[in-house]
Amino acid sequence: MPVVGQLGALPGPALTSLLPPQQWTSSINRTNKMALLAWVRETGIDLVQVNGQRRYGGPPPGWVGSPPPPGSEVYIAKLPRDLYEDTLIPLFQSVGQLYEFRLMLTFSGLNRGFAYAKYSDQHGAGKAIAALNNWEVQEGRAILVCRSFEKCELSVNGLPATLRRRELDTMLLEATEGLLGLTLHASPGRKQGKVAVLTYSSHRAAAMAKKALVEGNVGLFKKKVKVEWLKPELKEQLQACGEKPPPGSVQCLQSPERVLPSSELRGALGRLGALCRRLHLGTPRFLTRCVQAEPHGWQRYWGQVVIPSYPVPCSTFLWVREDAPGTVGHEKMKEAVAQLALMMLGH
């Protein structure tokens, strides 16, 4: 299978079908690059280099079904710069089924000291961390392996002060895909204007949305806005403002409102807590609010769960019924949003 990318091998008749001649010029780390080419020939593995990284899989040959759920990827750091996929892929395959492996490269074809391995599920990622963190890949060279959390949140700053959430909903649903939710805030440091925080289902969905919004922002918003990855300092500023989401300010776009009977809400809090402990995601934090009460016991609640080491908060509105003596609506809402979070985590 073809290898697309800069392996820096020496020219020769056997290599002309694998690498363009202009990429043979680097003699840096020649021995290991040749070993990588020999491994590629022997295994028939397909490596593709795009924009400074070389990728295997995503999906791999024979993969059936949807991509792995969030939390299935690990970040690998402190790699010796002369190490390549012929060593790394078999090592990380030894603990679980790989969906994708990405190695970051320099122009000369050395690795940049870090890579990403995505497994078929979160269990595989957990096994990789347990088995390979501090693993010596060369004498005296131990690597770092920890859970990778892809950036899935964008900020859109400079929006008109008069913009309503429903208008923004319509614009975003027409222009982007994979939107999980949004919040709209007064822009910090500006007398007028708003900033929106957009949460997408994956890093790829967020990156594609960023591209679409940057290229199309004049048509979408009728004025120049700034679309970028949500910065931690901006997130902290918004949280420090102490804004509680008013009715209608937050929407979980993939989880429509529905009525949940009590029988569906049992045990989700416990299961979510156990899952977060097992995956080392931190203790879930819940925020609930009753926003509407109707006759005959029906109440509409807003709820959110934030998992410290997970990039996407889970928020939604739900109707719950006070149909059992002593049952507290806020506790029901916690169970409901915990159940939603378990679905988002693939459990």
C-alpha positions in Angstrom: 0.0 0.0 0.0 1.3 3.5 -0.6 3.0 5.6 2.0 2.3 9.3 1.5 4.7 11.5 3.4 8.3 12.5 4.2 10.2 9.5 5.4 13.5 10.9 4.1 14.7 7.6 2.6 17.5 7.2 0.1 16.7 7.1 -3.6 16.5 3.7 -5.3 14.4 1.8 -7.8 12.5 0.0 -5.1 11.4 3.2 -3.4 10.3 5.3 -6.4 6.7 4.0 -6.1 6.6 4.9 -2.4 8.1 8.3 -2.1 8.5 11.3 -4.4 12.2 12.0 -5.3 12.1 15.5 -3.7 11.5 13.9 -0.3 14.7 11.7 -0.4 17.0 14.7 0.4 17.1 14.4 4.2 19.7 12.0 5.5 18.8 12.7 9.1 18.0 9.5 11.0 18.5 7.5 7.8 18.7 4.0 9.5 15.5 4.3 11.3 13.7 5.7 8.3 14.8 2.7 6.2 13.6 0.4 9.0 10.2 2.1 8.9 10.0 1.6 5.1 11.0 -2.1 5.5 8.2 -2.5 8.1 5.7 -0.9 5.9 6.6 -3.2 3.0 6.4 -6.3 5.3 3.1 -5.4 6.9 1.3 -3.7 4.1 0.2 -1.0 6.5 -1.1 2.3 5.1 0.4 5.5 6.5 -0.8 8.9 5.2 1.0 12.2 5.9 -1.1 15.4 6.0 -0.2 18.8 7.5 2.7 17.7 9.6 1.3 14.5 11.0 1.4 10.9 9.7 -1.7 8.8 10.3 -2.6 5.2 10.4 -6.3 4.2 10.4 -9.1 6.4 11.3 -10.7 4.0 10.5 -8.3 1.0 10.1 -8.9 -1.8 7.6 -11.9 -3.9 8.4 -13.5 -1.5 10.8 -17.3 -1.8 11.0 -19.6 0.7 12.7 -19.3 4.2 14.2 -16.1 5.9 15.3 -15.0 5.3 18.9 -16.8 7.4 21.6 -15.1 10.4 23.3 -12.5 9.4 25.8 -11.0 6.7 23.7 -7.8 8.5 22.7 -4.5 8.8 24.6 -1.8 11.5 24.3 1.8 10.2 24.1 4.7 12.5 25.0 8.4 12.5 25.7 9.0 10.3 22.6 12.6 10.0 21.4 12.8 12.0 18.2 14.2 9.1 16.1 11.3 6.7 16.9 8.7 5.8 14.3 5.5 3.8 13.7 7.4 0.5 13.2 8.1 0.6 17.0 5.1 2.6 18.3 2.2 1.1 16.5 3.0 -2.5 17.6 3.6 -1.3 21.1 0.3 0.5 21.4 -1.6 -2.3 19.6 -0.3 -4.8 22.2 -2.8 -3.4 24.8 -5.9 -2.9 22.7 -7.5 -2.5 19.3 -6.2 0.7 17.6 -8.7 2.8 15.6 -6.1 5.5 14.7 -2.5 6.4 15.4 -1.1 9.9 14.6 2.6 10.8 14.8 3.6 14.5 14.6 6.6 15.2 12.3 9.2 17.9 11.6 10.1 18.9 8.1 13.2 16.7 8.2 11.1 13.7 9.0 12.0 13.4 12.7 9.0 13.0 15.1 8.1 16.1 17.2 8.1 14.2 20.4 4.4 13.4 20.7 1.7 11.3 19.1 -2.0 10.3 19.6 -3.4 6.8 19.8 -7.2 6.3 19.6 -8.6 2.9 20.7 -11.9 1.2 19.8 -13.3 2.2 23.2 -12.5 4.0 26.5 -11.4 0.7 28.1 -8.6 0.4 25.5 -7.4 3.9 26.3 -7.5 3.1 30.0 -5.4 -0.1 29.5 -2.9 1.9 27.5 -2.4 4.4 30.2 -2.1 1.8 32.9 0.4 -0.4 30.9 2.4 2.1 29.0 2.7 5.3 31.0 6.4 5.6 32.1 7.3 2.7 29.7 10.9 2.8 28.6 10.9 2.8 24.8 14.7 3.2 24.8 17.1 2.8 27.7 16.5 5.6 30.1 13.8 7.1 27.9 10.4 6.7 29.5 7.3 8.0 27.7 4.2 9.8 29.1 0.8 8.4 28.3 -2.4 10.1 29.5 -5.9 10.5 28.3 -6.4 13.0 25.5 -9.4 15.2 25.4 -10.1 16.8 22.1 -11.1 20.4 21.9 -14.7 20.6 21.0 -15.7 24.2 22.1 -15.6 27.4 20.1 -16.2 31.0 21.1 -17.9 33.5 18.8 -17.2 37.0 20.0 -18.5 40.3 18.7 -22.0 39.2 18.2 -24.8 41.9 18.1 -26.2 42.8 21.5 -29.7 42.3 20.1 -29.0 38.8 18.8 -31.4 36.2 20.2 -30.6 32.5 20.9 -33.2 31.2 18.4 -31.7 33.4 15.6 -28.2 32.0 16.4 -29.6 28.4 16.6 -31.0 28.8 13.1 -27.8 30.2 11.7 -25.6 27.5 13.2 -27.8 24.6 12.3 -27.8 25.7 8.7 -24.0 26.4 8.6 -22.5 23.6 10.7 -23.0 20.0 11.8 -22.6 18.2 15.1 -23.7 21.0 17.3 -24.5 19.7 20.8 -25.3 22.9 22.6 -24.7 26.6 22.9 -24.7 29.4 25.5 -25.0 33.1 24.9 -23.4 35.6 27.2 -22.7 39.3 27.6 -19.3 39.8 26.1 -16.7 40.4 28.9 -14.9 43.7 28.7 -17.4 45.2 26.2 -20.2 47.6 26.9 -22.2 46.1 24.1 -22.1 42.8 22.2 -22.4 39.1 23.0 -20.2 36.1 23.0 -21.5 32.6 22.2 -19.9 29.3 23.4 -20.6 26.5 21.0 -20.1 22.8 21.9 -19.7 20.2 19.1 -19.8 16.4 19.1 -16.1 16.0 18.2 -12.9 17.9 17.5 -13.4 17.3 13.8 -17.0 18.7 13.9 -15.7 21.7 15.8 -12.8 22.3 13.4 -15.1 22.1 10.4 -17.6 24.5 12.1 -14.7 26.9 12.8 -13.7 26.9 9.2 -17.3 27.4 8.0 -17.9 30.2 10.4 -14.7 32.0 9.7 -15.2 31.8 6.0 -18.9 32.7 6.1 -19.1 35.0 9.1 -20.0 38.1 7.0 -23.0 36.4 5.6 -24.0 34.7 8.8 -23.7 37.6 11.3 -23.8 40.7 9.0 -20.7 42.0 10.8 -17.1 41.0 11.6 -17.0 38.4 14.5 -14.1 36.5 16.0 -14.4 32.7 15.9 -11.7 30.7 17.7 -11.2 27.8 20.0 -12.6 28.5 23.5 -9.7 29.8 25.6 -9.6 28.7 29.3 -9.3 32.3 30.5 -12.5 33.2 28.6 -14.3 30.2 30.0 -13.1 31.2 33.5 -14.3 34.8 33.0 -17.8 33.6 32.0 -18.0 31.3 34.9 -16.7 34.0 37.3 -19.6 36.2 36.1 -21.9 33.8 38.0 -24.4 33.7 35.1 -27.0 31.1 35.6 -28.6 29.9 32.4 -32.0 31.5 32.1 -34.8 29.5 30.5 -34.0 28.9 26.8 -30.4 30.1 27.0 -29.0 26.5 26.8 -30.2 23.8 24.5 -28.9 20.2 24.0 -29.6 19.9 20.3 -29.2 16.2 20.0 -31.4 15.4 23.0 -34.9 16.7 22.5 -37.2 17.3 25.4 -39.1 14.3 26.5 -41.1 13.0 29.5 -39.1 10.6 31.6 -41.0 8.3 34.0 -39.3 7.5 37.3 -38.6 4.0 36.2 -36.0 5.3 33.7 -34.2 7.5 36.2 -32.9 5.0 38.7 -29.3 4.4 39.2 -27.9 6.8 36.6 -26.1 8.9 39.2 -24.3 5.9 40.7 -23.4 4.5 37.3 -22.0 7.8 36.1 -20.0 8.3 39.3 -18.5 4.8 39.0 -17.7 5.3 35.3 -16.0 8.6 36.0 -13.9 7.1 38.8 -12.9 4.1 36.5 -11.9 6.4 33.7 -10.3 9.0 36.1 -12.5 11.8 34.7 -13.1 13.5 38.1 -16.3 13.9 40.1 -19.3 15.1 38.1 -20.8 18.4 39.1 -24.5 19.1 38.6 -26.6 22.3 38.2 -30.4 22.1 38.1 -33.1 24.7 38.0 -36.9 24.5 37.9 -38.0 26.9 35.1 -41.7 26.1 34.7 -44.5 24.5 36.8 -47.8 23.2 35.4 -50.9 21.8 37.0 -51.2 18.2 38.0 -47.6 17.9 39.1 -45.7 18.4 35.8 -42.5 20.6 36.1 -40.0 21.7 33.5 -36.3 21.6 34.7 -33.0 22.7 33.2 -30.1 20.5 34.2 -26.4 20.3 33.4 -23.6 17.9 34.4 -19.9 19.0 34.0 -17.3 16.3 34.1 -13.9 17.9 35.0 -11.8 15.9 32.5 -14.4 15.6 29.7 -14.6 18.4 27.1 -18.3 18.5 26.6 -20.8 19.5 29.3 -24.2 17.8 29.0 -27.2 20.1 29.3 -30.9 19.8 28.5 -34.4 20.7 29.4 -36.7 17.9 30.6 -40.3 17.5 31.9 -40.5 15.5 35.1 -43.5 14.5 37.1 -43.7 14.7 40.9 -45.5 11.3 41.0 -44.1 9.8 44.2 -44.4 11.2 47.8 -41.2 12.9 49.0 -39.5 12.8 45.6 -37.5 16.0 44.9 -37.6 17.4 41.3 -34.0 18.5 41.4 -32.8 15.0 42.3 -34.9 13.6 39.4 -33.3 16.1 37.1 -29.8 15.0 38.3 -30.7 11.4 37.5 -32.0 12.4 34.1 -29.0 14.5 33.1 -26.7 11.7 34.4 -28.5 9.3 32.2 -27.9 11.6 29.2 -24.2 11.9 30.1 -23.9 8.1 30.2 -25.4 8.0 26.7 -22.9 10.6 25.5 -20.1 8.6 27.0 -21.3 5.5 25.1 -22.7 3.6 28.2 
